[in-house]
Amino acid sequence: MKEGIHPPYYQATITCSCGAEYHVGSTKQHMHVEVCSRCHPFYTGEQRMVDTGGRVERFKKRYHLD
């Protein structure tokens, strides 16, 4: 490797909004993520629908999914 052209490499701390912390190698020291493998619906098996402004009800009403 050439000297002086690579960014510094740190032992980074990644913090999720659920409170989980992960330690990995990265060029940034600290990162914050909203979803991780501990709280993501795909990995947890939970199905969550976030309703913003009645969109879910409007969709169900439009396509008669009651």
N, C-alpha and C positions, 0 to 999 in steps of 0.2 A: 504494500500500500504506500502511496505517496504521502509524505509528511505535510501537514498544514492545510490540506484541502477537505478533510472530513469534519463534520460537526461534532461537538462533544457528545459523548454517550453517557447517559445517566441510568441509575436504578430508579425508575419512575414509579410513582404511586397513582393508580387510577381509582377514583372514588365514584361510586354509582349513587344515584338519588335514593336508592333503597337502603344505603348504608354499607354496602359491601366494598371492601378494599382489595385491590389486586396490585402486586408488585411485578413489574416487567422491565425489560430494558428498552429505552427509547431515547430520542434526542430532546424530548421535553421532560422536565422533572415532575410536573403534576398535571393530571388531566381529570376532567369531570365528565361523566357520561350520564345519560338519562335512563338507559336500559342496559342491563347486563344479563349474563346467562342465568343468574339466580332469580331474576324477576321477570324475564321475558316470557310472554304467554306461550310461545312455541316450546320452550324447554320446561315450563312448569305444568303445562297441560290445561291451564285455565283459559277460558274464553271470556274476554272482557270487551264490552262495547262502550266506548266513550261517547256520550251523547252531548253534542254541542248545539244548543239552540233548537232542539226538537227534530234534528235531522233523521234520527232512527225512526221515530214515529211517522214522519212524513214519508219516508221510504216504504215502510210497512203499509201505510194507508194507500199509497200510490199503486203498489203491486198486490194489494189485498193479501198480505201475509199475516193477518191477525190470528 
